[in-house]
């Protein structure tokens, strides 16, 4: 488990490293890290090309997590996400081939472009850290973190996420367009692939294991207990 000073420095280093790949979005990067370290999942709703995939790749690199990307389309099936059993003629047995959900950081790209049946394949994984396929429950890697991206509902061919699915996400944010300074820096930089190679790992999976217990400490619990009362009083005075 990291010490408090080492933990704080590791987080600051992670923000700086991710900022090399995603320019001008330090606030959104901090929110994404906060969501990850709290053990939650992140939903990013924005237009294509805003850096959603870049953010996911960079977070996986700096935290030393295994990364998988799932491109959601209208013909995607639950088995394409969870995995499927295939009959092996040499052994005369079925062997399970795991899907991309068996990773530490999973990017569910354009999650609202697939049908609700396929969207529901993420429910058990995001809530319990496990999946049930063909009656057998399999545990997902730890830590397990989902970053899902969603196009605005005004675009054709999208399926709005149901409330039961939205409830699995701790945060929903938008990256937005970069400012003029970030745009100029982007034009002067190399390709996105080259920028990601330069991202340095700041915190491996072993170091990560000591963080969630610190995040859910007594101070955080006291804040969460006060938050509903404080916000309720604020709305009452309006």
N, C-alpha and C positions, 0 to 999 in steps of 0.2 A: 504494500500500500504506500502511495506517495505521501510525503510530508506536505503540510499545508503550503509552505513556501515553494516547494518543488511543483506542487499541483498548480498553483497560481501561475508560475513561470511557464509551465508546459502549456497551459491554456493560452497565454499571451503569445507564445511562440507559434501555436497552432493557428491562431487568428492571423498572424503576420504571414505565415506560409500560405494559407488559403487565399489571402489577399493578393498574393502574387499571380494567382490564376484567375481570380474573380475581382476585377479592379473596381474600386469605389463602392463596395458593398460591405463594409466592415460591420455595420449594424446588423444586417441580415446574416452574416457569418456568425456573429456572436449568438444570435437567436437560434441558429441551427445547432451550434455546439451546445447551447443550453438545453435544447430539446433532446439531443443525443445523450448528454451526461445525466439527464433526468430519467432516462430509460423510456422516453416516448418516441413517437413517430412524427414525421414532418410532412405536411402537405403544402406544395408550392403551386399556386394558381397564377399563371402568367402566360403571355404569348410565347410562341416558339422563338428561339434565338436569344433569350434573355440570360442564359448562363446556368440554367437549372442542372443540366448534365455535368457541366464544368464544376459546379459546386459539389455535387455528389462524388465525382472522381477525386477532387482535391481533398475532401474530408476523409475519404477512405485512405488516401495516401498519407496524410499527416498523422492519422491515428493508427496506421498499420493494420487496417481491417481488410478482410477479403471482400471483394466487390463483384457484384453481378448486376447486369442491367436487363430488364424485361421490357420489350417494346409492346405495349398493349394495342391490339387491333381488333376489329370486329369479329374476326374468325378465330381468335385465341381461345383455347379451351383450358379448363382447370388443370387437366393433366399436364399441359405445357408448362405450368407454373410449379406444381407440386411434385410431379414425377409419375412414373408408370412402371408396372411390372411387365417384364418381357420374358417370354418362354425361351429357355436355353436348351436346344436340342441335345447338346453334348452331355448335360447333366440331368435332362428331363425334369427340370425344376424352373420355377419362376424366380427371376432375380429383379430386385427393385433398382431402378435407375432414377436417382434423385434429380429433381428439377432445380432451376436457378434460385428458388426460394431458400435453398440450403446454403446460405451465405451470411456473413456478418452484417454487411451493408448492402441492401437491395434497392435499386432504383426502379420504381414502377413508373415508367415513362408514359405519359398521356393515358393515365389510368381510366379516365372517363370516355375513352374511345372504344372500350370493350363492353360486352353485355353485362348486366347485373349478375348473371350466373357465374361468370368468370371473376368478376369483382369480389364476389363472396368467398372465393378461394383464399383470400387474404385474411378473413375475419379471425379464424382460429390462430393463425400464425402470429398476427399482430397482438392479439389479446393474451395468449397463453404461451407463446414461444414454442409451439409444436404444431404438427399437422397430422391429420388422420387420413390415410390412404388405404383403401380396400380393407377397412376394419382394423388396421394396425396404426398405432400412434407412434410418431417419430419426433424426437426432440431436435429443435433447430440449434445452430451454433450460438454460443454466447460470447460477446454481446450480439444482439439481433436488432437491427435498426432499419426502418423503411423510410425512404424519401419518395413520395409519390408526387408526380406532376400532373397538373390538370389544365386543360385549355379552357378559356372562357366559354360559357354555355351558349353564347351567341353563335359560335361556329357550328356548322352542320356536322351531323354524324357523331354526336356526343351523347352519353348516357349519364345524367346527374347521379352522383353518389348518394345512396340512401343514408338516413340519419344513423343507422346502425354501423355503417362504414365510417362516416365522419367522426363518430364517437371514438374511434380507435386512434385518431390523431391528436397529439398534444398541442400542436401549433399549426396554423395556416398563415402563410405569408406570401408576399409578392416581391420579386426582385426589382422590377421596373427597369427603365432605360438608364444607362450610365450617364453621368454628367459629362460636360465638354472636356474636362481634364482627363477623365478616364477614357473617353473616346479617342483623344489624341494619343494617349499612351498605348491603347490597343492597336492603333495603326502603326506605331513604331515598334511593336513587339513581334516576335516570331509567331509561328502557328500555335494553335491551342494545344496540340500534342507536345510541342517543345516546352511550353510553359508548365505543363503538368509534370514533365520529367524533372524539372527544377524544384518541384515541391518536396521539401525535406520531411521525413517522418519525425514527428515530435513526441509521440506517445504510442507505444506498441500496445497490443491487446493485453499483454500481461500487466502493464501499468494501469490500463483502463479498469481492470477488475477491482481496484481499490477505490474508485471514484464514486460510484452510485451510492454507497453507504454514507459517504461524506456529504453528498448532495442532499440526501434525505435525513439530515441531522435534525437536532431539536430546534435550531433556529429556523430552519425551513418549515418545520411542522407548525411552529408558533405563527409564522407569517401566513401559512395556508388557512389556519383556523381563524385569524383575524380578517382575512381578505373578504369572505362573503358578507360579514357584518359591516365592514367599512364601505364596500361598494353598494350595499343595500341602503345604508344611510345616505350616501351620495345621491342615489336616484330618488330617494324620498323627498329630498329638499329641492328637487328640480320642479 
